[in-house]
């Protein structure tokens, strides 16, 4: 499957390996903000930090059809359990052009948000 390489990199928390899987102009849709992030630099920051925040991360399902793939995951942030999906769209060249993440329940999403906000503030970045 086209998403196997990303799955392996994410499970290994090796986003250097995953970077070559994305188009330069990749669009990332976050569960936190309306406006998507664009480009590899933003994606690298988000994925690297989320990988540090998620505990006990594991994919539990994967499906693909044509140029779309959905990987379902479970993780923990502190005492909050969460589930989510990574949704990918692939370009004609096989690179990922879009990534959308959805997370549930709200308490798990809030726990991730709180941790990301702390990291952004530590860097002097105003969360969007």
C-alpha positions in Angstrom: 0.0 0.0 0.0 1.1 3.6 -0.7 0.8 4.5 3.0 3.0 1.6 4.3 6.2 3.7 4.3 4.6 6.5 6.3 3.1 4.0 8.7 6.5 2.5 9.3 8.2 5.9 9.8 5.5 7.1 12.2 5.6 3.9 14.3 9.4 4.3 14.5 9.1 8.0 15.2 11.5 8.6 12.3 10.2 11.6 10.5 13.5 12.1 8.6 12.5 9.0 6.7 8.9 10.2 6.3 9.9 13.6 4.9 10.8 12.2 1.5 7.2 10.8 1.2 5.6 14.3 1.0 5.3 16.7 -1.8 7.2 20.0 -1.2 3.9 21.9 -1.1 2.1 19.4 1.1 -1.1 20.7 2.8 -1.7 19.7 6.4 -5.1 20.0 8.0 -5.0 20.0 11.8 -7.9 19.2 14.1 -7.2 22.4 16.0 -7.3 25.2 13.4 -9.5 26.0 10.4 -6.7 27.2 8.0 -4.4 24.4 6.8 -0.6 24.5 7.2 1.4 24.4 4.0 4.8 23.1 3.2 7.3 20.6 4.6 8.7 22.8 7.3 5.4 23.3 9.1 4.6 19.6 8.7 8.0 18.5 10.1 7.4 20.7 13.2 3.9 19.4 13.8 4.7 15.7 13.3 7.9 15.8 15.3 6.2 17.4 18.3 3.1 15.3 18.2 5.3 12.2 18.1 6.9 13.4 21.4 3.5 14.2 22.9 1.8 10.9 22.0 2.4 8.0 24.4 1.7 4.4 23.5 1.1 5.4 19.9 0.0 2.6 17.6 -1.9 2.2 14.3 -4.8 -0.2 14.6 -6.2 0.0 11.1 -5.3 0.9 7.5 -7.3 1.1 4.3 -6.6 2.5 0.9 -8.5 3.2 -2.3 -7.1 4.9 -5.3 -5.2 8.0 -4.2 -6.5 8.0 -0.6 -5.4 6.2 2.5 -6.8 6.2 6.1 -4.7 5.0 9.0 -6.6 4.7 12.4 -4.5 5.1 15.5 -4.7 5.1 19.3 -2.5 6.9 21.7 -2.4 8.5 25.2 -1.5 12.0 26.4 -1.0 11.8 30.1 -4.2 10.2 31.5 -6.2 10.8 28.4 -6.8 8.0 25.9 -7.5 9.1 22.3 -8.3 7.7 18.9 -7.7 9.3 15.6 -7.2 9.0 11.9 -4.6 10.2 9.5 -6.1 10.7 6.0 -3.7 11.0 3.1 -4.1 12.1 -0.5 -1.4 11.0 -3.0 -0.4 12.8 -6.1 0.3 11.3 -9.5 4.0 10.9 -8.5 3.0 8.9 -5.4 4.0 11.6 -3.0 1.6 12.7 -0.2 0.0 16.0 -1.2 -2.5 16.3 1.7 -2.6 15.0 5.2 -5.7 15.5 7.4 -5.8 14.5 11.1 -8.9 13.9 13.2 -8.9 13.1 16.9 -11.5 12.1 19.4 -12.7 12.4 22.2 -12.6 16.2 22.9 -10.7 15.6 26.2 -7.9 13.8 24.3 -7.8 16.5 21.6 -7.6 19.2 24.4 -4.7 17.3 26.0 -2.8 17.4 22.7 -3.7 21.1 22.2 -2.4 22.0 25.7 0.9 20.3 25.1 1.4 21.8 21.6 0.5 25.3 23.0 3.3 24.9 25.7 5.8 23.9 23.0 4.8 26.8 20.7 5.0 29.3 23.6 8.4 28.0 24.6 9.6 28.9 21.1 7.9 32.3 21.2 5.4 31.3 18.6 1.8 32.5 18.9 -0.5 29.5 18.4 -2.9 29.9 15.4 
